[in-house]
Amino acid sequence: MIKRMQKAVLILIVLLSSAGWAVAEETEFVVSFLPSRIRFNPIETFTSTEAQIYTAIYEGLVGYHPLTVRPVAAVAERWDINPEGTVYTFYLRENARYWNGDRVTASHFRDTWLALLDPKSESAYSFLFDAILGAEQYRSGNNPDPRSVAVRAPHEGVLEVELERPAPHFLDVLAHHSFVPVHPDMLANGDWDRGENVIGNGPFRIIEHNDEEMLLSRNERYWDRRNVRVPRLRFVFSEDYEATTRAFNDGSIHWVAGGMSLEAVAQPRSIIVNPMFATSYYFFVADRQPWDDPRVRRAMALLLPWDRIRDEEIHFAPATTLVPAIPGYPEVVGIVEQDLDEAFELLEQAGYPEGAGLPSPVLRIPGGSESTRVVELMRESWRDYLDLASRVELIDYPDYFDSLSADRTYTVATVSWIGDFADPLTFLQMWTSLSNLNESGFANPDYDAVVRDAASLRGNERFEGLSRAERMLLETAVVLPVSHSPAVNLIDLTVVDGWFPNPLDIHPFKHVRLLGMTPAPGVVRYPR
């Protein structure tokens, strides 16, 4: 009888193993993303999906701590900062290697950054380097000499960066995925269309890539390979929410980063929702008449039913401010509610009594039920109060983001923005006159000066200055915040270690490891 029981238990173990139980020896970590255009060239990167994938294939001077998302040593094993806070000297690891064995050198960072700052480049994030001496003048075309940018490589293992003024956030900026080194062969004539051709220096390298999947293996030449516990990664790209959730439930997908059916999740504890340093907002194009007049923009905003737009039954965290809550940051009050009297008074002052003479607004959105709902409320309000016939343009992802800069014939558009680092500046610098991401065309020298001066400060002084800049945006209705977006992920943290909820929703793959699969309710797994 005992032998029969032992035999039955052994059969059960075999069956459970063959059914796909993920165990401690698991060799592949599988992640599901929504389909997205993946740019493998760091100079041209833009999306949050790329930011996550880049943590596998690239590494900068510093990386993100998986919990705090503060900068930690990466290619740079250490650095010095002069007493004035204006010169950073980075000392690169001698064993930092690309997957082909070539050493990562200081000149690779310098040359990549200069290519990123080139006025002809398509970089979305080069403005984040404006703190570097000469960077803004070079990227804006005011100084054509790249040698004027104070990034120097006096030795293959030493990189020196001189800032125009102190920038306490500079190390946080360097953790951004745009500022990783590009291998010289890729920089000169890289084939960026095929992921497997990309020469990266991160903990993994791409082995296969198509529209549906990406397979990566551990970079055996990575300097910290002993701490990379997962030998392989597999990324799947799917819009089938139900199928993706079923695959998660049966253990064939370990992490769903987007595109899940929450109602179909077998174990609700796997639904991880946390506050994120992110805001969904609408914005006006502010460099064309009449929308360049702050009185007109504010009037149009005051006509809207904000209690319905920011409906608490719909939004996780309705927002009246652009910058999410940060301890110590002063209270900023934006447009909170509809005010018809002030709206009509402002239109009268601007020369458009009761809206007479205003052109028909064009509202551009990426589709989806929520953005459609909001623009319908906008159309309804402006039609009822001003007799304006607004037009809605629907452009699907991923083309939507490109359209915001390529075709600026719209009046109002929407964006959900995740902060690039945990500081108010990441939401405010993008609206400065020379920012690559300033799709509104808003240009105000006073605003630029306030942001520039505050960015060099620390503590309460910094927050006070940045909050003044935010008030300027909100009071003139350049930006119309709707909600602070949460991070929603599907992952069983009893199975996966090294993955932590954090405010940037960025999870470096080098820290991830598999612990084993937790059985579904009612199923007992025989201990091994």
FENSUL-V658545 format. One line per field, one symbol per residue. ss: DSSP state (H for helix, E for strand, C for the rest). phi: phi as a letter, one per 30 degrees, with the letter a starting at -180 (. if undefined). burial: + if it has 24 or more other ideal C-beta (glycine too) atoms within 12 Angstrom, else -. A space follows every 10 residues. Layout:
ss = ???
phi = ???
burial = ???
This chain:
ss = CHHHHHHHHH HHHHHHHHCC CCCCCCCEEE EEECCCCCCC CHHHCCCHHH HHHHHHHCCC CEEECCCCCC EEECCEEEEE ECCCCCEEEE EECCCCECCC CCECCHHHHH HHHHHHHCCC CCCCCHHHHC CECCHHHHHC CCCCCHHHCC EEEEECCEEE EEECCCCCCH HHHHCCHHHC CCCHHHHHHC CCCCHHHCCC CCCEEEEEEC CCEEEEEECC CCCCHHHCCC CEEEEEECCC HHHHHHHHHC CCCCEECCCC CHHHCCCHHH EEEEECCEEE EEEECCCCCC CCCHHHHHHH HHCCCHHHHC CCCCCCCECC CCCCCCCCCC CCCCCCCCCH HHHHHHHHHH CCHHHCCCCC CEEEECCCHH HHHHHHHHHH HHHHHHCCCC EEEECCCCHH HHHHHHCCCC CEEEEEEECC CCCCHHHHHH HCCCCCCCCC CCCCHHHHHH HHHHHCCCHH HHHHHHHHHH HHHHHCCCEE EEECCEEEEE ECCCCEECCC CCCCCCCCHH HCEECCCCCC CCCCCCCC
phi = .ddddddddd dddddddddj ddcddecbcc bccdeadccd dedcdbdddd eddddccbac ebbcddcdhd dbebdddaac bdedicbccc cdddcdbddd jdddcdddde dddddddeed dcddcdddcd ddeidddddd idbdcddddd bbbdadcbcc bccdaebecd ddddddddcd dceeddddad cddcedddcc bddbbdcbab dcbbcbbddd cddcddccdc dbcbccbbcd eddddddddc idbcbcdajc cddcddcedd dccbebdabc bcbcdccbdc ddcddddddd dddddddddc eddccdbebc bddddbeidd dbccdcbdbd dddddddddd jbehidjddd dcccbdijdd dddddddded ddddcbhccd ccccbdddde ddddcdbccd cbbbbccced adaeedccdd cdecddcddd iebbeddedd dddddccbhd dddddddddd eddddchdcb dcacddcbbc acddcccicb dbdchcbedd cdbcckcddd ejcccddc
burial = ---------- -----+---- ++---+-+++ ++++++++++ ++++++++++ ++++++++++ ++++++--+- ++++++--+- ------++++ -++--++++- --++++++++ +++++++++- +-++++++++ ++++++-+++ -----+--++ +++---++++ ++++-+++++ ++++++++++ +++--++--+ -+--+-++++ +++++++-+- --+++++++- +++++--+++ ++++++++-- ---++-+++- ++++++++++ +---+++--+ ++-+++++++ ++++++---+ +-++++++++ ++++++--++ ----++++++ ++++-+--++ -+-++--+-- --++-++--+ -+--+--++- ++++++---+ +-+++-+++- ++--++-+-+ -++-+-+--+ +-+++--+-+ ++++++++++ ++++++++++ ++++++++++ ++-+--++-+ ++-++++--- -++-++++++ ++++++++++ ++++++++++ +++-++++++ ++++++++++ ++++-++++- --------
